[in-house]
């Protein structure tokens, strides 16, 4: 009887144990595979897919150009690692799969799933897009990131690109750029007249109104054009990238400040149909990777630009110059004129510019007593 009683208890405990395990498995299955209908009822859904995806990413940059060109490669590695190999991205430099000026259309049509470039390259298609790279005398990288991610800028950007079957994301920033390389000194406004300069965006129209002949050239064509006299001056990015392109070998005068690009947001554009085909976790991985690369590029430029500038000034016949105050004042005046005209011709541009300028006006009240005040105090203490 004793043995029978213990056997019965053991048998009962075993049944209870397996019943509990079975119940837990059912609960976990329901939790993992259930969703809610619009009415709030629990409904069965498909479990997360383990399908693998192979994507192409095309860029407007020469392959592996420091910071700008290596950022897409880093993005691809991050996405591969975070997705455990479920989303692999192959990167193509400018001209390998599509020309530098064809990236927007190629991603829109699905020739490639992703593109890495700058929104102001598409100003002919979308005039308002220029603001999502930069505006002359506009926001710094820190301020720009704040507008995009916490001031409504990203929502406007995505609304603007929606008709083109594209989802944009910030995926890099140059920080404040240089005004550019010149083959002659700029001592007054008269020195801009007739100057043939490579410059994109709103800055191009401002330079035209100042008397220059502004042209757009992709990065891979700048060196030869400056060397052969097709252009007399060019802006590109800053010391790190400019030195890599060898611009110091074909121009002598290196001017600052970068009035035309106080920062430059680099965009990642994703084909919407391709994005929608991804499960939610891979969509989030793409977004988080872009956000990481956005900061990563800015950090690299800050860490490397001063090193590259020192090398340029020490080992080359380069003269660092500041643009004259009267030139800067005139360029600022012309910028306001151009922005007003673009906004008047495009309701979309007006909405975007108003949001951009409104945020800038408000955030600079803080910037003046934080970043600017600190920089001023630090510099004055060294005098």
C-alpha positions in Angstrom: 0.0 0.0 0.0 2.8 2.4 0.8 4.5 1.7 -2.5 1.2 2.0 -4.3 0.5 5.4 -2.6 3.9 6.8 -3.5 3.5 5.5 -7.0 0.2 7.2 -7.3 1.6 10.5 -6.0 4.6 10.3 -8.3 2.3 9.5 -11.2 0.1 12.4 -10.3 3.0 14.8 -9.9 4.3 13.8 -13.3 1.0 14.4 -14.9 0.7 17.8 -13.2 4.3 18.7 -14.3 3.7 17.9 -17.9 0.3 19.6 -17.8 2.0 22.8 -16.6 4.7 22.5 -19.2 2.1 22.0 -21.9 0.1 24.9 -20.7 3.2 27.2 -20.7 4.0 26.1 -24.3 0.5 26.9 -25.4 0.7 30.3 -23.8 4.0 31.1 -25.3 2.8 30.0 -28.7 -0.2 32.2 -28.4 1.8 35.2 -27.2 4.4 34.7 -30.0 1.9 34.2 -32.7 -0.9 36.5 -31.7 -1.8 40.0 -32.5 -4.8 42.2 -32.0 -7.5 43.1 -34.4 -8.9 46.6 -34.7 -11.5 45.6 -32.2 -8.9 44.5 -29.6 -9.5 40.7 -30.0 -6.5 38.4 -30.1 -6.0 37.0 -33.6 -3.4 34.6 -35.0 -0.6 36.0 -37.0 2.4 34.6 -38.8 5.6 34.1 -36.8 8.6 36.3 -37.8 10.1 35.2 -41.0 13.7 34.0 -41.3 13.8 34.8 -45.0 17.1 36.2 -46.2 17.4 39.3 -48.4 20.2 40.5 -50.7 20.1 44.2 -51.5 22.1 46.6 -53.6 23.2 50.0 -52.3 24.4 52.6 -54.9 26.2 55.8 -54.0 27.0 59.2 -55.5 30.6 58.9 -54.1 33.8 57.3 -55.4 34.1 53.9 -53.7 35.9 54.0 -50.3 36.4 57.8 -50.1 37.1 58.4 -46.4 34.0 58.9 -44.2 31.5 59.7 -47.0 32.5 56.7 -49.2 33.2 54.3 -46.4 30.0 55.0 -44.5 27.8 52.8 -46.8 30.3 50.0 -46.3 30.0 50.3 -42.5 26.2 50.4 -42.8 26.3 47.2 -44.7 28.5 45.5 -42.1 26.2 46.7 -39.2 23.1 45.5 -40.9 24.6 42.1 -41.7 25.8 41.6 -38.1 22.6 42.9 -36.4 20.4 40.8 -38.7 22.6 37.7 -38.2 23.1 37.6 -42.0 19.4 37.9 -42.9 19.9 41.2 -44.8 23.1 41.5 -46.8 23.9 44.7 -48.7 26.4 45.0 -51.5 27.7 48.5 -52.0 28.4 50.0 -55.4 30.4 53.3 -55.9 29.4 56.0 -58.3 29.3 54.7 -61.9 29.5 51.0 -61.0 25.8 50.3 -61.3 24.4 53.8 -61.8 25.9 57.2 -62.4 26.3 59.6 -59.5 23.4 61.7 -60.8 21.2 58.7 -61.4 21.0 57.3 -57.8 17.6 58.9 -57.0 15.8 57.5 -60.0 17.5 54.1 -59.8 16.4 53.5 -56.2 12.9 55.0 -57.0 12.5 52.4 -59.8 13.9 49.6 -57.8 17.1 49.1 -59.8 18.8 49.1 -56.4 17.1 48.9 -53.0 19.2 51.7 -51.4 21.1 54.8 -52.3 23.6 57.0 -50.4 24.0 60.6 -51.5 22.8 64.1 -50.8 19.3 65.5 -51.1 20.4 68.7 -52.8 21.6 66.7 -55.8 17.9 66.2 -56.7 16.8 69.9 -56.5 15.8 69.7 -60.2 13.2 67.1 -59.3 12.3 68.2 -55.8 13.2 71.8 -55.1 12.4 71.5 -51.4 14.8 68.6 -51.0 17.8 71.0 -50.8 16.9 71.8 -47.2 17.5 68.2 -46.1 21.1 68.5 -47.0 21.7 72.0 -45.9 20.9 75.7 -46.5 23.5 78.4 -46.7 24.0 80.2 -43.3 21.7 77.5 -41.9 22.0 75.0 -39.1 25.0 73.1 -37.8 25.1 69.3 -37.7 24.0 69.3 -34.1 21.0 71.6 -34.8 20.2 69.8 -38.1 20.0 66.4 -36.3 17.7 67.9 -33.7 15.3 69.3 -36.3 15.2 66.1 -38.3 14.7 63.7 -35.3 12.8 65.9 -32.8 11.6 69.0 -34.7 9.4 67.4 -37.5 12.0 67.6 -40.2 12.1 63.8 -40.9 8.4 63.7 -41.3 8.4 66.4 -43.9 11.3 64.7 -45.7 9.4 61.4 -45.9 6.3 63.1 -47.0 8.3 64.9 -49.8 9.8 61.6 -51.1 6.7 59.5 -50.8 5.5 60.2 -54.4 8.9 58.8 -55.6 8.5 55.5 -53.8 11.4 56.4 -51.5 12.0 56.5 -47.7 14.8 58.9 -46.7 16.9 58.7 -43.5 19.8 60.7 -42.3 23.0 58.6 -42.7 25.9 60.9 -42.2 27.0 64.5 -41.7 30.1 66.4 -42.7 29.8 69.1 -40.1 30.9 72.6 -41.1 32.6 72.5 -44.5 35.2 74.6 -46.1 34.4 77.4 -48.6 36.5 75.7 -51.1 39.7 75.7 -53.3 40.5 78.7 -55.6 43.1 79.3 -58.2 43.1 83.0 -57.4 42.7 85.2 -54.3 39.3 86.4 -53.3 39.8 89.9 -51.9 36.4 91.5 -52.9 33.1 90.8 -54.6 34.7 91.7 -57.9 36.9 88.6 -57.7 33.8 86.4 -57.9 32.7 87.8 -61.2 33.3 85.3 -64.0 34.7 82.7 -61.7 33.8 79.2 -62.8 33.1 77.2 -59.6 31.8 73.7 -58.9 29.1 74.1 -56.2 25.7 72.4 -55.8 22.4 73.4 -54.0 21.2 76.8 -53.1 24.8 77.9 -52.9 25.1 77.5 -56.6 22.4 80.0 -57.3 23.8 82.4 -54.8 27.2 82.3 -56.5 25.6 82.9 -59.9 23.9 86.0 -58.5 27.2 87.1 -57.1 28.6 87.0 -60.7 30.2 83.5 -60.8 29.5 80.7 -63.3 28.3 77.9 -61.0 28.4 74.3 -62.3 27.7 70.9 -60.8 30.2 68.1 -61.2 30.3 64.7 -59.4 33.2 64.1 -57.0 35.1 61.9 -59.4 35.3 64.7 -62.0 36.5 67.6 -59.8 40.2 67.1 -59.9 40.6 66.8 -63.7 38.2 69.8 -64.2 40.2 72.0 -61.9 43.5 70.8 -63.3 42.5 71.5 -66.9 40.8 74.9 -66.2 37.3 73.7 -66.9 36.6 75.3 -63.5 38.6 77.9 -61.5 37.4 76.9 -58.0 35.5 74.1 -56.2 34.0 73.3 -53.0 33.9 69.6 -51.9 33.8 68.8 -48.2 36.7 69.6 -46.0 40.4 68.7 -45.4 39.9 64.9 -45.0 38.1 64.4 -48.3 39.7 67.3 -50.2 43.2 65.9 -49.5 42.1 62.5 -50.6 40.9 63.9 -54.0 44.2 65.7 -54.3 42.6 69.2 -54.7 45.7 70.8 -53.0 47.7 69.7 -56.1 45.6 71.8 -58.5 44.6 74.8 -56.4 46.5 77.0 -54.0 44.1 79.0 -52.0 41.9 77.2 -49.4 39.1 79.4 -48.1 36.8 79.3 -45.1 34.2 79.5 -43.6 31.8 77.1 -45.4 28.9 79.6 -45.6 27.1 77.4 -48.2 27.3 74.2 -46.1 27.3 74.8 -42.3 26.6 71.1 -42.2 25.7 68.5 -44.8 23.3 65.7 -44.0 24.0 62.7 -46.1 20.9 60.7 -46.9 20.1 57.0 -47.1 17.2 56.4 -49.5 15.4 53.1 -49.5 13.0 51.9 -52.1 9.6 51.8 -50.3 8.4 48.5 -51.8 11.7 46.8 -50.8 11.4 48.3 -47.3 7.8 47.1 -46.9 8.9 43.6 -47.9 11.1 43.4 -44.9 9.8 42.0 -41.5 9.5 44.6 -38.8 12.8 43.7 -37.1 14.8 44.1 -40.2 13.1 47.5 -40.9 14.2 48.6 -37.5 17.7 47.3 -38.0 18.0 49.4 -41.2 16.8 52.5 -39.3 19.0 52.0 -36.3 22.1 51.3 -38.5 21.4 54.5 -40.5 21.2 56.5 -37.2 24.5 55.0 -36.0 26.2 55.9 -39.3 24.8 59.4 -39.1 26.8 60.0 -35.9 29.7 57.9 -36.9 30.5 60.0 -40.0 30.3 63.2 -38.1 32.7 61.8 -35.4 35.2 60.7 -38.1 35.2 64.1 -39.8 35.8 65.9 -36.4 38.6 63.5 -35.6 40.4 63.6 -39.0 39.8 67.0 -40.5 42.3 68.8 -38.2 44.9 66.2 -38.9 44.4 66.5 -42.7 44.4 70.3 -42.5 47.7 70.3 -40.7 49.2 68.0 -43.3 48.0 70.2 -46.1 49.5 73.3 -44.6 52.8 71.7 -43.6 53.7 69.8 -46.8 52.1 71.7 -49.6 52.0 75.1 -51.1 48.6 75.8 -49.7 47.5 79.2 -48.3 44.6 79.1 -45.8 42.5 82.2 -46.2 39.3 83.6 -44.7 36.7 85.1 -47.0 36.4 88.9 -46.6 33.6 90.2 -44.5 32.0 92.1 -47.3 31.9 89.0 -49.5 30.3 87.0 -46.7 27.7 89.7 -46.0 26.7 89.8 -49.7 26.4 86.1 -49.9 24.1 86.1 -46.9 22.0 88.8 -48.5 21.7 86.8 -51.7 20.9 83.6 -49.9 17.8 85.2 -48.3 16.8 86.4 -51.8 17.1 83.0 -53.4 15.3 81.2 -50.6 12.4 83.5 -50.8 12.1 83.0 -54.5 12.3 79.2 -54.3 9.7 79.2 -51.6 7.4 81.4 -53.7 7.6 79.0 -56.6 7.1 75.8 -54.7 4.5 75.3 -51.9 6.4 72.3 -50.7 9.6 74.3 -50.4 7.8 77.0 -48.6 6.5 74.5 -46.0 9.9 72.9 -45.6 11.9 76.2 -45.5 9.4 77.6 -42.9 9.9 74.6 -40.6 13.7 74.7 -41.1 14.0 78.5 -40.5 11.6 78.5 -37.6 13.5 75.7 -35.8 16.8 77.4 -36.5 15.6 80.7 -35.0 14.5 79.0 -31.9 17.3 76.6 -31.4 20.0 79.3 -32.0 18.8 81.1 -28.9 20.1 78.1 -27.0 23.2 77.7 -29.2 24.2 81.3 -28.6 24.4 80.8 -24.8 25.8 77.2 -25.0 28.0 76.2 -27.9 28.8 79.7 -29.2 29.3 81.3 -25.7 31.5 78.4 -24.7 33.7 78.6 -27.9 34.0 82.3 -27.4 35.0 82.0 -23.8 37.5 79.2 -24.6 39.2 81.2 -27.4 39.3 84.5 -25.5 41.0 82.7 -22.6 43.8 81.7 -25.0 44.4 85.2 -26.3 
